[in-house]
Amino acid sequence: MSFCPPIHSHNTLLLFVFYTLIIIHKANKYLYFSTNIMQNTILNVIKEVYISI
């Protein structure tokens, strides 16, 4: 068995990340706290996602 998930899984994962970014971005418009920390966390998560893909 290969460890590579099918393309559908990648698309689902990227959609999840995309919607998470939108939600956090909208939340940041109303809640101006720890924006830099959240952005750094998001960047790290995206790096991990693309490395794992």
HELIX and SHEET records of a PDB file:
HELIX    1   1 ILE A    7  TYR A   30  1                                  24    
HELIX    2   2 THR A   35  SER A   52  1                                  18    
END                                                                             
